[in-house]
Amino acid sequence: MILIPQVFQRGLNEVTKEYKTITEIAGPLIFLEKTEPVSYNELVNITLPDGTTKRGQVLDTSHDKVVVQVFEGTGGLNRQCGVRFTGETIKLPVSKDMLGRILSGSGEPLDGGPRIIPEDRLDINGAAINPFSRMPPKDFIQTGISTIDGTNTLVRGQKLPIFSGSGLPHNEIALQIARQAKVPGSEEDFAVVFAAMGITNEEAQYFMQDFERTGALERAVVFLNLANDPAVERLITPRMALTAAEYLAYEHDMHVLVILTDITNYCEALRQMGAAREEVPGRRGYPGYMYTDLASLYERAGVIKGRKGSVTQFSILSMPGDDITHPIPDLSGYITEGQIVISRELHRKGIYPPINVLPSLSRLMNSGIGEGRTREDHKAVSDQMYAAYAEGKDLRGLVAIVGKDALSDRDKKLLEFADMFEDRFVRQGVDEDRDIETTLAIAWDLLAELPESLLVRVDNKFIEKYHPAHKK
């Protein structure tokens, strides 16, 4: 069951009443004296002296003041502007016709097409799924990227963020996942909801062209919030996307993958709004309620009892200064079920996608792999590769001190394995879509380069069945 906040209802005469009680204008906010009961998140229409109208939303309300955030910015506003409270919250017009459309961060068409003819209008402030109603995620989602499918598997209903950094190819990875994601062997409807926040016009064009070039747009809904759009719009863009995803999942029984990029831009907008409201800042100037706010987005992913559809979430965030202890990745790590970490070191080597499997983690991986889902040897192969790669990387530091000649034959094998792992397992093409069988075959080819005595994490029955040296 999805909980929708209640809207404070008033009579028609009160809704149409106009107030000219603005006392202060600060950044994207206006402050006015409270003249009637209003509800949190209520929509507001602001009439300028020249007759034009701007939209806003009630951000805070107290006994004697109402704070309104203005979506189009406060340029041109003064104390003579009229304010009307509509008695409604922001609602997204939804329809299955949204598939194949590119919309702005506020839900307006950007692709030259007509407005969405709604089957329904849904409040974008959906709540987290009731824990009692949640089903444990268990179905494997194939992204076509070996470092995710093989070692950090995504499971239907999971929320798995990608931790990246400035200048790293997280947008390319996001698009590749959007193109390739599927549930293998399933005939169920699968859709992608892609929301980009605070991106440049160049990035927006890149996203739109890629979706159209590859045909992925046919099963996608795209929301684009540009860097020159108001910061306030950035706060509603992910909620628009998640509302569209919930509608497709729970009304049309689709399995929906939501990709949000970049959560850092969203948090910067949150900090900007907090500063405008003169709130007491928390860590590094971010609002103290940022954890709760992020949780209100992340916790809208999941599988609900009695519903056929599901919402799975990939949230991409660029870590300022590549600092994984920064408040944004730090808080995200507490809320979500793991993380995929993009490595600047691998990127400098020219490896794509530069995903570092060692600090990466999928806490629900074991629920979605194994016999009947991927393959019986998946877990053992993943553990063995992880262990061998970790030891091989450690040996690189030792070689820098004592030289390669000082290593034993065993250590030399592991050192070579680390290089082969990065070159053959991690590296793949931007349009290369590897199924899970291909990923596991590459893994076994790599493990075959090690002496069988080192394969201590793989059961002998799997070695007999899948090791290239034993296959007939």
C-alpha positions, -999 to 999 in steps of 0.1 A, spaced: 0 0 0 14 34 -10 6 62 15 -4 96 0 -3 126 23 -37 141 30 -45 175 14 -62 201 36 -94 209 18 -112 243 19 -143 257 3 -143 273 -31 -145 309 -18 -115 304 3 -94 288 -25 -100 318 -48 -92 344 -21 -60 364 -28 -36 377 -2 -12 405 -5 7 399 28 43 392 16 67 405 42 100 393 28 116 378 -4 148 358 1 164 338 -28 138 314 -41 115 319 -10 88 344 -1 75 349 34 40 360 41 17 365 71 -5 336 77 -42 345 71 -57 311 69 -49 274 77 -27 260 49 -11 226 45 25 216 40 35 211 3 3 230 -8 5 246 -43 4 284 -45 -3 307 -74 15 341 -73 2 369 -95 28 396 -105 19 432 -110 20 427 -148 -6 400 -146 18 370 -151 16 341 -128 43 320 -110 38 288 -92 51 279 -57 47 254 -29 43 259 8 76 249 24 68 257 60 39 270 80 37 282 116 13 302 137 20 336 121 41 329 90 40 309 58 71 302 37 66 295 0 93 283 -24 88 297 -59 95 273 -88 103 299 -114 125 320 -91 115 353 -73 127 377 -101 101 404 -106 82 397 -73 75 424 -48 53 429 -18 23 439 -39 20 405 -55 -11 385 -49 -9 350 -34 -36 323 -38 -36 289 -20 -50 262 -42 -57 236 -15 -39 209 -36 -4 194 -36 17 188 -68 2 161 -89 17 143 -118 -6 134 -147 1 98 -154 -7 74 -183 9 44 -199 14 68 -228 43 83 -208 65 55 -221 86 69 -249 84 105 -237 110 130 -226 97 154 -200 111 183 -180 119 181 -143 84 194 -136 67 170 -161 63 192 -191 70 177 -226 105 184 -240 103 162 -270 79 184 -290 50 160 -284 16 168 -269 9 169 -232 2 136 -215 -36 129 -215 -39 116 -179 -55 84 -168 -50 97 -133 -33 125 -114 -11 113 -85 5 132 -56 42 132 -61 49 131 -23 44 93 -21 56 78 12 80 49 19 65 14 15 50 -1 47 77 -26 59 49 -51 66 38 -50 30 73 -55 16 83 -87 -1 120 -98 1 137 -91 -32 149 -122 -50 147 -119 -88 180 -113 -107 181 -82 -130 207 -85 -158 224 -52 -166 248 -67 -192 278 -53 -172 300 -81 -158 312 -62 -127 276 -57 -116 260 -90 -127 289 -112 -117 301 -97 -84 276 -71 -72 243 -84 -85 212 -62 -88 180 -78 -75 145 -67 -84 132 -43 -58 167 -33 -46 181 2 -41 217 2 -52 236 35 -56 266 41 -78 293 62 -61 312 81 -87 334 113 -89 337 144 -110 347 136 -146 341 98 -143 318 81 -169 288 75 -146 264 90 -171 276 65 -198 272 37 -173 237 49 -164 227 49 -201 242 15 -207 222 1 -178 190 18 -191 195 3 -225 204 -32 -214 186 -40 -181 162 -69 -183 150 -99 -163 164 -129 -184 138 -156 -193 109 -134 -182 81 -122 -205 69 -96 -180 68 -59 -190 100 -41 -181 103 -3 -181 130 23 -172 123 57 -156 154 79 -161 156 112 -141 186 136 -145 190 165 -121 211 196 -126 226 185 -159 239 209 -186 222 214 -220 250 194 -236 244 164 -213 207 167 -219 212 165 -257 235 135 -252 209 117 -231 181 123 -255 202 114 -286 214 81 -269 179 71 -259 166 78 -295 196 62 -312 194 29 -294 156 26 -293 156 24 -255 132 53 -254 103 30 -264 102 15 -229 114 45 -210 101 77 -194 128 104 -192 128 135 -169 154 161 -175 161 190 -150 187 213 -164 214 232 -145 198 266 -154 164 254 -141 153 266 -107 169 247 -78 134 241 -64 125 221 -95 154 198 -87 137 188 -55 106 176 -72 122 159 -102 131 126 -85 96 125 -69 80 130 -103 101 100 -116 93 78 -86 56 86 -89 56 76 -126 75 44 -117 50 35 -90 21 41 -114 36 18 -140 45 -8 -114 14 -10 -93 -13 0 -118 1 -17 -150 20 -46 -133 54 -35 -149 88 -41 -134 104 -6 -134 141 3 -130 145 39 -118 178 56 -125 184 89 -107 214 110 -116 229 130 -99 218 128 -63 246 152 -54 229 179 -74 197 172 -56 214 175 -22 231 208 -33 196 221 -41 185 210 -6 214 228 10 206 260 -11 169 259 1 181 254 37 204 284 35 176 305 21 154 295 50 182 304 74 182 269 89 209 258 113 232 237 90 244 202 97 275 185 84 293 206 58 264 229 56 238 203 45 205 203 63 202 182 94 172 164 79 190 153 47 191 117 59 153 117 63 148 134 29 171 110 11 153 81 28 120 94 15 133 88 -20 153 56 -16 126 38 4 101 41 -24 118 12 -41 107 -24 -34 83 -53 -41 48 -51 -24 28 -82 -14 -1 -89 -37 13 -66 -65 28 -80 -96 50 -50 -104 81 -37 -87 103 -6 -84 141 -11 -84 164 19 -80 198 29 -92 208 63 -77 240 78 -91 259 103 -70 293 120 -76 313 122 -44 328 157 -39 366 153 -39 362 115 -44 355 114 -6 334 84 3 330 97 38 313 129 25 277 133 40 259 124 7 275 90 0 278 83 38 241 88 44 232 70 12 252 40 23 232 37 55 198 38 37 206 16 6 215 -20 1 251 -16 -10 270 5 -35 288 3 -68 320 23 -66 336 38 -98 374 40 -97 394 69 -109 425 47 -110 408 23 -135 395 52 -155 430 66 -159 441 32 -172 415 36 -200 393 8 -186 355 11 -191 334 7 -171 359 16 -143 340 -2 -115 361 -13 -86 346 -45 -72 366 -44 -40 348 -15 -21 315 -23 -40 288 -44 -24 254 -57 -31 238 -68 2 210 -86 -16 232 -104 -41 228 -138 -24 190 -135 -27 191 -132 -65 217 -157 -76 222 -194 -76 204 -223 -92 171 -214 -108 180 -177 -109 215 -173 -124 236 -205 -121 246 -228 -92 283 -218 -93 277 -180 -93 284 -173 -56 315 -195 -54 330 -180 -86 323 -145 -75 339 -151 -41 370 -167 -56 376 -139 -81 371 -113 -54 397 -130 -32 422 -135 -59 418 -99 -73 421 -84 -38 454 -104 -31 467 -95 -65 461 -58 -60 479 -59 -26 509 -75 -43 512 -45 -66 522 -24 -36 547 -50 -26 562 -51 -61 568 -14 -60 590 -19 -29 608 -52 -34 605 -58 -72 587 -86 -91 616 -110 -89 613 -113 -51 578 -128 -55 571 -165 -53 555 -183 -82 521 -183 -64 523 -145 -59 533 -139 -95 502 -159 -107 480 -137 -85 497 -105 -97 490 -115 -133 455 -125 -124 448 -89 -112 459 -75 -145 439 -101 -165 408 -95 -143 408 -57 -151 415 -63 -188 391 -91 -196 364 -91 -169 361 -54 -159 368 -40 -194 339 -42 -219 324 -20 -246 299 8 -241 274 -12 -262 286 -46 -251 257 -65 -235 270 -96 -218 244 -121 -205 251 -139 -172 264 -170 -190 290 -150 -209 301 -132 -176 305 -166 -158 324 -181 -188 349 -152 -187 352 -157 -150 361 -194 -154 386 -186 -182 403 -163 -157 402 -188 -129 418 -214 -152 449 -192 -153 454 -200 -116 466 -233 -102 436 -254 -90 452 -255 -55 444 -218 -52 407 -222 -60 398 -228 -23 365 -210 -24 350 -232 -52 335 -266 -46 352 -295 -64 319 -304 -81 318 -269 -98 355 -273 -109 347 -306 -124 317 -292 -142 327 -257 -153 366 -255 -153 378 -252 -189 405 -279 -182 378 -304 -172 352 -297 -198 351 -322 -227 
